């Protein structure tokens, strides 16, 4: 796999996963040497536990709530309410 694809793959992994198996990340990166996987992990600040599970980040930290305001006036729904009774 072209190493130019690796930043894109790491970006997608970063927004998709909270944790990923080392083996799966290596496969996604085109099975590079373990040292190359460690380089990408260091670049993105990912950490690996003793079980081979790589912590990407908590998705809760990146959730951006959005307030949805609906503008529906009573006149637009009154006919629907009248027919449902």
Rosetta constraint file for C-alpha pairs under 8 A:
AtomPair CA 1 CA 5 HARMONIC 7.41 0.50
AtomPair CA 1 CA 29 HARMONIC 7.24 0.50
AtomPair CA 1 CA 30 HARMONIC 5.17 0.50
AtomPair CA 2 CA 6 HARMONIC 7.38 0.50
AtomPair CA 3 CA 7 HARMONIC 7.93 0.50
AtomPair CA 4 CA 8 HARMONIC 7.89 0.50
AtomPair CA 5 CA 9 HARMONIC 6.24 0.50
AtomPair CA 6 CA 10 HARMONIC 5.98 0.50
AtomPair CA 6 CA 29 HARMONIC 6.01 0.50
AtomPair CA 7 CA 11 HARMONIC 6.07 0.50
AtomPair CA 8 CA 12 HARMONIC 6.25 0.50
AtomPair CA 9 CA 13 HARMONIC 6.11 0.50
AtomPair CA 9 CA 28 HARMONIC 7.29 0.50
AtomPair CA 9 CA 29 HARMONIC 6.95 0.50
AtomPair CA 10 CA 14 HARMONIC 5.95 0.50
AtomPair CA 10 CA 40 HARMONIC 7.67 0.50
AtomPair CA 10 CA 44 HARMONIC 7.91 0.50
AtomPair CA 11 CA 15 HARMONIC 6.42 0.50
AtomPair CA 12 CA 16 HARMONIC 5.99 0.50
AtomPair CA 13 CA 17 HARMONIC 5.59 0.50
AtomPair CA 13 CA 56 HARMONIC 7.99 0.50
AtomPair CA 14 CA 18 HARMONIC 7.60 0.50
AtomPair CA 14 CA 56 HARMONIC 6.17 0.50
AtomPair CA 14 CA 57 HARMONIC 7.46 0.50
AtomPair CA 15 CA 59 HARMONIC 7.83 0.50
AtomPair CA 17 CA 56 HARMONIC 6.51 0.50
AtomPair CA 17 CA 57 HARMONIC 7.67 0.50
AtomPair CA 17 CA 59 HARMONIC 7.83 0.50
AtomPair CA 18 CA 55 HARMONIC 6.11 0.50
AtomPair CA 18 CA 56 HARMONIC 5.01 0.50
AtomPair CA 18 CA 57 HARMONIC 5.09 0.50
AtomPair CA 18 CA 58 HARMONIC 5.53 0.50
AtomPair CA 18 CA 59 HARMONIC 6.22 0.50
AtomPair CA 19 CA 53 HARMONIC 6.47 0.50
AtomPair CA 19 CA 54 HARMONIC 5.40 0.50
AtomPair CA 19 CA 55 HARMONIC 4.54 0.50
AtomPair CA 19 CA 56 HARMONIC 5.43 0.50
AtomPair CA 19 CA 57 HARMONIC 7.33 0.50
AtomPair CA 20 CA 24 HARMONIC 6.80 0.50
AtomPair CA 20 CA 25 HARMONIC 6.63 0.50
AtomPair CA 20 CA 53 HARMONIC 5.72 0.50
AtomPair CA 20 CA 54 HARMONIC 5.21 0.50
AtomPair CA 20 CA 55 HARMONIC 6.74 0.50
AtomPair CA 20 CA 56 HARMONIC 7.37 0.50
AtomPair CA 21 CA 25 HARMONIC 6.33 0.50
AtomPair CA 21 CA 52 HARMONIC 5.96 0.50
AtomPair CA 21 CA 53 HARMONIC 4.55 0.50
AtomPair CA 21 CA 54 HARMONIC 5.91 0.50
AtomPair CA 22 CA 26 HARMONIC 6.12 0.50
AtomPair CA 22 CA 48 HARMONIC 7.83 0.50
AtomPair CA 22 CA 52 HARMONIC 5.40 0.50
AtomPair CA 22 CA 53 HARMONIC 5.84 0.50
AtomPair CA 22 CA 54 HARMONIC 6.09 0.50
AtomPair CA 23 CA 27 HARMONIC 6.17 0.50
AtomPair CA 23 CA 52 HARMONIC 7.83 0.50
AtomPair CA 24 CA 28 HARMONIC 6.16 0.50
AtomPair CA 25 CA 29 HARMONIC 6.22 0.50
AtomPair CA 25 CA 37 HARMONIC 7.93 0.50
AtomPair CA 26 CA 30 HARMONIC 6.37 0.50
AtomPair CA 26 CA 31 HARMONIC 4.86 0.50
AtomPair CA 26 CA 32 HARMONIC 6.43 0.50
AtomPair CA 26 CA 34 HARMONIC 7.79 0.50
AtomPair CA 26 CA 37 HARMONIC 6.37 0.50
AtomPair CA 27 CA 31 HARMONIC 4.73 0.50
AtomPair CA 27 CA 32 HARMONIC 7.99 0.50
AtomPair CA 29 CA 37 HARMONIC 7.86 0.50
AtomPair CA 32 CA 36 HARMONIC 6.07 0.50
AtomPair CA 32 CA 37 HARMONIC 6.67 0.50
AtomPair CA 33 CA 37 HARMONIC 6.67 0.50
AtomPair CA 34 CA 38 HARMONIC 6.31 0.50
AtomPair CA 35 CA 39 HARMONIC 6.32 0.50
AtomPair CA 36 CA 40 HARMONIC 6.49 0.50
AtomPair CA 37 CA 41 HARMONIC 6.20 0.50
AtomPair CA 38 CA 42 HARMONIC 6.07 0.50
AtomPair CA 39 CA 43 HARMONIC 6.15 0.50
AtomPair CA 40 CA 44 HARMONIC 6.28 0.50
AtomPair CA 41 CA 45 HARMONIC 5.82 0.50
AtomPair CA 41 CA 46 HARMONIC 4.83 0.50
AtomPair CA 41 CA 47 HARMONIC 6.85 0.50
AtomPair CA 42 CA 46 HARMONIC 6.23 0.50
AtomPair CA 42 CA 47 HARMONIC 7.84 0.50
AtomPair CA 45 CA 56 HARMONIC 7.66 0.50
AtomPair CA 46 CA 54 HARMONIC 6.49 0.50
AtomPair CA 46 CA 55 HARMONIC 5.70 0.50
AtomPair CA 46 CA 56 HARMONIC 5.06 0.50
AtomPair CA 46 CA 57 HARMONIC 7.51 0.50
AtomPair CA 47 CA 54 HARMONIC 5.46 0.50
AtomPair CA 47 CA 55 HARMONIC 5.29 0.50
AtomPair CA 47 CA 56 HARMONIC 7.05 0.50
AtomPair CA 48 CA 52 HARMONIC 6.07 0.50
AtomPair CA 48 CA 53 HARMONIC 5.53 0.50
AtomPair CA 48 CA 54 HARMONIC 4.16 0.50
AtomPair CA 48 CA 55 HARMONIC 6.07 0.50
AtomPair CA 49 CA 53 HARMONIC 5.57 0.50
AtomPair CA 49 CA 54 HARMONIC 6.43 0.50
AtomPair CA 49 CA 55 HARMONIC 7.76 0.50
AtomPair CA 57 CA 61 HARMONIC 7.82 0.50
AtomPair CA 58 CA 62 HARMONIC 7.54 0.50
AtomPair CA 59 CA 63 HARMONIC 6.46 0.50
AtomPair CA 72 CA 76 HARMONIC 6.79 0.50
AtomPair CA 72 CA 77 HARMONIC 7.73 0.50
AtomPair CA 73 CA 77 HARMONIC 7.14 0.50
AtomPair CA 74 CA 78 HARMONIC 5.80 0.50
AtomPair CA 75 CA 79 HARMONIC 7.49 0.50
AtomPair CA 77 CA 81 HARMONIC 6.26 0.50
AtomPair CA 78 CA 82 HARMONIC 6.10 0.50
AtomPair CA 79 CA 83 HARMONIC 6.32 0.50
AtomPair CA 80 CA 84 HARMONIC 6.29 0.50
AtomPair CA 81 CA 85 HARMONIC 6.85 0.50
